Amino acid sequence: MLEFVLPPDQPPCRAAEYLRAAGVSRTLWRKVLRAGGLTVNGRPAAAADLVGPGDRLSLSWEEAAAAGAPLTRAPAAAFPPIPLTVVYEDEHYLVVDKPAGLLVHPTSLQPGGTLADAVRHYLGAKNGAPLSGPGPGFYPVHRLDRRTSGLILIAKNPLAQHLLTSGQQRRLNRRYLGIAAGCIREDAGRIDAPIARRPGSIIERMVHASGQTAITHFRVLRRFAAPAAGEAAGAATLLELELETGRTHQIRVHLAHIGHPLLGDDLYGGPAGLIGRQALHAHRLSFAHPWQDRPIELAAPLPPDMRELVTKLMTAGR
């Protein structure tokens, strides 16, 4: 449920006009209206009702749970609860440190045991909902690949999601740590290369003129020298990467495009053997909170497998 209290200087207007100006999307608004979920000062109201200073507008879309959206595409009992590392939580948002290997959304091949299930279980347990029944909605503000670890921001309601994902109101900054193959000589740079789906593949992306605009900024944190002949590790570069856009596989595609794929990223030509997944971790996240007058800034340390990789590279280059 969301509530709005109209300020003392608010001119009288229709409820729908005020809520649209407050950022409520058409999709959410229709859902609320279908459910009869609009109240003014605790009484059921219609979109055309007049509201004024001091009125309290409440929106509820809890019919979504009553309609029976299941926790997974298979019985929830088949998938044990997944522990979450919660980095930040308030009334509207949840930020977790996702481990590598955890899929964000259910698919036909993996109907359960995903981050979506873990979040719904977590929020449902806090609200006293049974794990086997309908649970809270899952509203990710952005996504991470299965084999990428790190911070992911999830909204607790559709409006909170909309305010951080809609067009000009986008207020999210994401930074990653990645370990790329080879020695990147520039201390910093900008990769501006459009990304499209590779023909014949539902997963792989490629740089192509017909693709969507994609811009990645990088900064070199450390270079690892190539080891003595006969050792497994080659030269590598530890990078901090910042997304200006958010295309699927953007960092992975861009680094491969400049000839420095991520270590362990076998889909895009990264060397295998040193780490069991792409060496990419979402380590910093900041966003302008729509309901608070301060930015939220969060960080997550490197997970053990990437720390071990750094140690291997430091040792191999001596």
TIDOLUM-595904 format. One line per field, with one value per residue (C-alpha): residue number from 1; x, y, z; residue in one letter. Coordinates in Angstrom, 1 decimal. Layout:
<atoms>
selo NUM; ...
x X; ...
y Y; ...
z Z; ...
pafi A; ...
</atoms>
This chain:
<atoms>
selo 1; 2; 3; 4; 5; 6; 7; 8; 9; 10; 11; 12; 13; 14; 15; 16; 17; 18; 19; 20; 21; 22; 23; 24; 25; 26; 27; 28; 29; 30; 31; 32; 33; 34; 35; 36; 37; 38; 39; 40; 41; 42; 43; 44; 45; 46; 47; 48; 49; 50; 51; 52; 53; 54; 55; 56; 57; 58; 59; 60; 61; 62; 63; 64; 65; 66; 67; 68; 69; 70; 71; 72; 73; 74; 75; 76; 77; 78; 79; 80; 81; 82; 83; 84; 85; 86; 87; 88; 89; 90; 91; 92; 93; 94; 95; 96; 97; 98; 99; 100; 101; 102; 103; 104; 105; 106; 107; 108; 109; 110; 111; 112; 113; 114; 115; 116; 117; 118; 119; 120; 121; 122; 123; 124; 125; 126; 127; 128; 129; 130; 131; 132; 133; 134; 135; 136; 137; 138; 139; 140; 141; 142; 143; 144; 145; 146; 147; 148; 149; 150; 151; 152; 153; 154; 155; 156; 157; 158; 159; 160; 161; 162; 163; 164; 165; 166; 167; 168; 169; 170; 171; 172; 173; 174; 175; 176; 177; 178; 179; 180; 181; 182; 183; 184; 185; 186; 187; 188; 189; 190; 191; 192; 193; 194; 195; 196; 197; 198; 199; 200; 201; 202; 203; 204; 205; 206; 207; 208; 209; 210; 211; 212; 213; 214; 215; 216; 217; 218; 219; 220; 221; 222; 223; 224; 225; 226; 227; 228; 229; 230; 231; 232; 233; 234; 235; 236; 237; 238; 239; 240; 241; 242; 243; 244; 245; 246; 247; 248; 249; 250; 251; 252; 253; 254; 255; 256; 257; 258; 259; 260; 261; 262; 263; 264; 265; 266; 267; 268; 269; 270; 271; 272; 273; 274; 275; 276; 277; 278; 279; 280; 281; 282; 283; 284; 285; 286; 287; 288; 289; 290; 291; 292; 293; 294; 295; 296; 297; 298; 299; 300; 301; 302; 303; 304; 305; 306; 307; 308; 309; 310; 311; 312; 313; 314; 315; 316; 317; 318
x 0.0; 1.1; -0.2; 0.0; -1.0; -1.8; 0.2; -1.5; -0.9; -2.4; -5.3; -8.4; -8.2; -9.4; -7.7; -6.5; -4.9; -3.0; -1.7; -0.6; 1.4; 2.9; 4.3; 1.8; 2.0; -1.0; -0.3; -0.4; -3.3; -5.4; -4.5; -5.6; -8.9; -9.7; -9.2; -11.2; -8.1; -8.3; -9.4; -9.5; -9.3; -10.0; -13.2; -13.5; -13.1; -13.3; -10.8; -13.0; -13.5; -12.2; -9.4; -7.7; -5.2; -4.7; -6.5; -4.9; -5.0; -4.2; -3.5; -3.7; -3.0; -3.0; -5.5; -2.5; -1.7; -5.3; -5.4; -2.9; 0.4; 2.4; 5.9; 7.3; 6.1; 6.3; 5.1; 6.9; 7.6; 9.9; 12.3; 13.8; 14.0; 17.2; 19.1; 19.5; 22.3; 20.3; 22.4; 19.7; 15.9; 13.2; 9.4; 9.9; 13.2; 15.3; 19.0; 20.6; 24.1; 23.4; 25.8; 27.1; 25.0; 21.6; 19.2; 17.1; 13.8; 12.2; 12.4; 10.9; 14.1; 14.5; 11.0; 12.2; 15.1; 15.6; 16.2; 12.6; 11.5; 14.0; 12.8; 9.1; 9.8; 11.7; 9.1; 6.2; 7.8; 8.2; 4.5; 3.4; 2.5; 2.9; 5.8; 3.6; 1.0; 0.8; 3.4; 4.5; 5.3; 8.8; 9.7; 13.4; 14.8; 17.6; 19.0; 22.2; 23.3; 23.1; 27.0; 27.5; 27.5; 26.8; 24.2; 20.7; 17.9; 14.4; 11.3; 8.6; 5.7; 5.1; 5.3; 8.7; 9.9; 8.5; 10.1; 13.6; 13.2; 11.1; 12.8; 14.1; 13.5; 16.1; 18.3; 20.4; 24.2; 25.9; 29.6; 31.2; 34.6; 35.7; 38.9; 39.7; 42.1; 45.3; 46.8; 44.6; 47.0; 44.7; 44.1; 40.5; 38.2; 34.7; 33.3; 30.5; 29.3; 25.7; 24.6; 22.2; 21.1; 23.3; 21.3; 20.3; 20.8; 18.4; 21.2; 24.3; 24.7; 27.1; 28.3; 26.4; 25.4; 21.7; 21.8; 20.7; 23.0; 25.3; 28.0; 30.4; 33.0; 36.1; 39.0; 42.0; 42.6; 45.5; 47.4; 48.7; 51.8; 52.0; 53.7; 56.7; 56.4; 54.4; 52.1; 48.4; 47.6; 48.2; 48.3; 45.1; 43.5; 41.3; 38.8; 36.0; 33.2; 30.3; 27.2; 25.7; 23.1; 21.9; 21.9; 21.9; 25.5; 26.7; 30.0; 30.8; 30.1; 32.0; 35.1; 35.2; 34.7; 37.9; 39.8; 39.8; 37.0; 36.3; 38.2; 36.0; 33.5; 33.4; 30.4; 32.5; 35.9; 37.2; 40.0; 38.8; 40.4; 41.1; 37.5; 34.3; 32.2; 32.8; 34.9; 32.3; 30.9; 28.4; 30.2; 28.6; 25.1; 23.6; 20.2; 18.2; 15.5; 12.1; 10.8; 14.0; 16.1; 19.4; 21.1; 21.4; 25.0; 25.8; 28.8; 29.5; 33.0; 34.4; 33.1; 35.6; 36.1; 37.1; 39.4; 41.1; 41.5; 43.1; 45.5; 46.4; 47.1; 49.3; 51.2; 51.6; 53.0; 55.9
y 0.0; 3.6; 6.7; 10.4; 13.3; 16.4; 19.4; 22.6; 24.5; 21.9; 23.3; 21.1; 18.6; 15.2; 12.2; 10.8; 14.2; 14.3; 10.7; 11.1; 14.2; 12.2; 9.7; 6.8; 5.0; 4.1; 0.4; 0.7; 3.1; 0.7; -2.1; -0.1; 0.9; -2.6; -3.7; -0.8; 0.0; 3.8; 5.4; 9.0; 9.5; 5.8; 5.8; 4.1; 6.7; 7.0; 8.5; 11.6; 12.4; 15.9; 16.0; 18.9; 20.0; 17.5; 14.7; 11.2; 9.1; 5.4; 3.0; -0.8; -3.4; -6.4; -8.1; -9.4; -11.7; -12.7; -13.5; -16.2; -15.4; -18.3; -18.0; -20.2; -22.0; -25.2; -26.0; -23.9; -26.8; -28.2; -25.4; -24.7; -21.1; -19.4; -17.2; -13.6; -11.2; -8.0; -4.9; -2.3; -2.3; 0.3; 0.5; 0.8; -0.9; -3.9; -4.3; -7.7; -9.0; -11.8; -14.7; -15.9; -18.8; -17.5; -16.9; -13.7; -14.8; -18.3; -19.8; -22.9; -24.7; -23.5; -22.9; -22.2; -21.6; -18.1; -14.7; -13.9; -16.8; -15.9; -12.3; -13.4; -15.9; -13.2; -10.6; -13.1; -14.4; -10.9; -10.3; -13.7; -15.2; -19.0; -19.9; -22.3; -19.8; -16.5; -14.1; -10.5; -9.2; -9.1; -5.7; -5.6; -2.1; -3.7; -7.2; -9.2; -12.2; -15.5; -15.8; -12.1; -11.4; -8.3; -5.7; -5.7; -3.3; -4.6; -2.4; -3.6; -2.1; -1.1; 2.7; 2.4; 0.4; 2.9; 5.9; 4.5; 3.0; 5.4; 7.5; 10.9; 10.0; 7.3; 7.9; 4.8; 4.5; 1.1; 0.3; -3.1; -4.7; -6.8; -8.7; -8.6; -10.6; -8.9; -5.6; -2.6; 0.3; 3.2; 4.3; 5.1; 5.1; 5.1; 2.4; 3.6; 0.7; -0.3; -3.8; -6.1; -9.7; -12.1; -13.7; -17.3; -16.9; -16.0; -15.3; -14.0; -10.3; -8.5; -5.0; -4.0; -0.7; -1.7; -2.3; -0.1; 2.6; 1.3; 3.2; 1.8; 3.8; 2.0; 2.8; 0.7; -0.2; -2.7; -4.5; -8.0; -8.9; -12.1; -14.9; -16.9; -19.4; -22.5; -21.1; -20.9; -17.3; -14.6; -10.8; -9.3; -6.0; -5.2; -2.6; -0.5; -0.2; 2.2; 1.8; 4.8; 2.5; -0.9; -3.4; -7.1; -8.4; -4.9; -5.0; -8.5; -7.6; -4.3; -5.7; -8.6; -5.9; -4.1; -7.4; -7.9; -10.3; -11.0; -13.9; -16.9; -15.5; -18.5; -17.1; -14.1; -15.6; -15.1; -17.4; -20.3; -22.2; -19.5; -18.9; -20.8; -17.9; -14.4; -12.3; -9.6; -8.2; -5.3; -3.7; -0.2; 1.0; 4.4; 5.8; 9.0; 7.8; 9.1; 9.5; 10.6; 13.8; 11.9; 9.5; 5.9; 4.7; 1.0; -1.3; -5.0; -6.6; -9.0; -12.5; -15.3; -16.6; -13.2; -12.5; -15.8; -14.9; -11.7; -13.5; -16.0; -13.2; -11.3; -14.5; -15.6; -12.3; -12.3
z 0.0; -0.7; 0.9; -0.1; 2.1; 0.1; 1.2; 2.6; -0.6; -2.9; -5.0; -5.1; -8.0; -9.0; -7.3; -10.7; -11.6; -8.3; -8.5; -12.1; -11.2; -8.3; -10.7; -10.5; -13.8; -16.0; -15.4; -11.7; -11.7; -13.8; -11.4; -8.4; -10.0; -11.1; -7.5; -6.0; -4.1; -3.9; -0.6; 0.5; 4.2; 4.7; 2.6; -0.8; -3.6; -7.4; -9.8; -10.4; -6.7; -5.6; -3.1; -1.4; 1.3; 4.1; 2.3; 2.6; -0.6; -0.2; -3.0; -2.6; -5.2; -2.9; -5.1; -7.0; -4.2; -3.8; -7.5; -6.8; -8.6; -7.3; -5.8; -8.5; -11.6; -9.6; -6.1; -3.6; -1.4; -4.1; -3.6; -0.2; 1.0; -0.3; 2.2; 1.3; 2.1; 2.7; 2.4; 2.6; 3.3; 3.9; 3.2; -0.6; -1.5; -0.8; -1.9; -1.7; -2.5; -5.1; -5.2; -8.6; -9.9; -8.7; -11.5; -11.1; -12.8; -13.1; -16.6; -18.3; -17.7; -14.1; -12.6; -9.1; -6.8; -8.2; -6.7; -7.3; -5.1; -2.4; -2.3; -2.2; 0.5; 2.5; 2.2; 2.7; 5.9; 7.3; 6.6; 8.0; 4.6; 4.1; 1.8; -0.2; -1.2; -3.1; -2.1; -2.6; -6.1; -7.4; -8.9; -9.9; -10.8; -12.8; -13.3; -13.1; -15.2; -13.4; -13.2; -12.1; -8.3; -6.4; -5.6; -7.1; -6.2; -5.9; -5.4; -3.0; -5.1; -8.7; -8.1; -6.4; -9.4; -11.9; -10.3; -10.7; -14.1; -16.1; -18.8; -17.6; -13.9; -14.0; -10.9; -10.5; -10.7; -10.9; -10.7; -11.2; -10.5; -13.4; -14.3; -18.0; -20.0; -21.1; -20.2; -20.9; -21.4; -21.0; -17.4; -18.2; -21.2; -22.6; -24.8; -27.0; -29.2; -29.9; -28.9; -30.7; -30.3; -32.3; -35.1; -34.3; -30.6; -27.8; -25.4; -27.0; -27.9; -30.2; -31.2; -34.3; -36.0; -35.8; -32.1; -29.1; -27.8; -25.2; -23.2; -20.6; -18.7; -17.2; -14.9; -14.4; -10.8; -11.2; -13.9; -13.4; -15.3; -17.4; -15.3; -16.2; -19.1; -18.3; -15.7; -16.3; -15.7; -18.3; -18.0; -16.7; -15.6; -12.7; -13.7; -12.2; -14.7; -14.7; -16.9; -18.6; -20.3; -19.2; -22.1; -21.7; -21.2; -21.8; -19.9; -21.2; -24.8; -24.6; -23.1; -25.6; -28.4; -27.4; -27.2; -23.4; -22.5; -18.8; -17.3; -17.2; -19.7; -22.1; -24.0; -25.2; -25.5; -22.0; -20.8; -18.7; -15.8; -13.3; -12.1; -12.7; -14.0; -15.6; -13.2; -12.7; -9.4; -8.9; -6.0; -5.8; -6.1; -5.5; -6.1; -5.4; -3.2; -4.4; -0.8; 1.0; 0.6; 0.5; -1.9; -0.8; -1.4; -0.9; -1.4; -1.4; -1.1; -3.6; -3.1; -2.2; -5.7; -7.1; -4.1; -4.7; -8.4; -7.5; -5.2; -8.0; -10.4; -8.0; -7.1; -10.7; -11.9; -9.4
pafi M; L; E; F; V; L; P; P; D; Q; P; P; C; R; A; A; E; Y; L; R; A; A; G; V; S; R; T; L; W; R; K; V; L; R; A; G; G; L; T; V; N; G; R; P; A; A; A; A; D; L; V; G; P; G; D; R; L; S; L; S; W; E; E; A; A; A; A; G; A; P; L; T; R; A; P; A; A; A; F; P; P; I; P; L; T; V; V; Y; E; D; E; H; Y; L; V; V; D; K; P; A; G; L; L; V; H; P; T; S; L; Q; P; G; G; T; L; A; D; A; V; R; H; Y; L; G; A; K; N; G; A; P; L; S; G; P; G; P; G; F; Y; P; V; H; R; L; D; R; R; T; S; G; L; I; L; I; A; K; N; P; L; A; Q; H; L; L; T; S; G; Q; Q; R; R; L; N; R; R; Y; L; G; I; A; A; G; C; I; R; E; D; A; G; R; I; D; A; P; I; A; R; R; P; G; S; I; I; E; R; M; V; H; A; S; G; Q; T; A; I; T; H; F; R; V; L; R; R; F; A; A; P; A; A; G; E; A; A; G; A; A; T; L; L; E; L; E; L; E; T; G; R; T; H; Q; I; R; V; H; L; A; H; I; G; H; P; L; L; G; D; D; L; Y; G; G; P; A; G; L; I; G; R; Q; A; L; H; A; H; R; L; S; F; A; H; P; W; Q; D; R; P; I; E; L; A; A; P; L; P; P; D; M; R; E; L; V; T; K; L; M; T; A; G; R
</atoms>
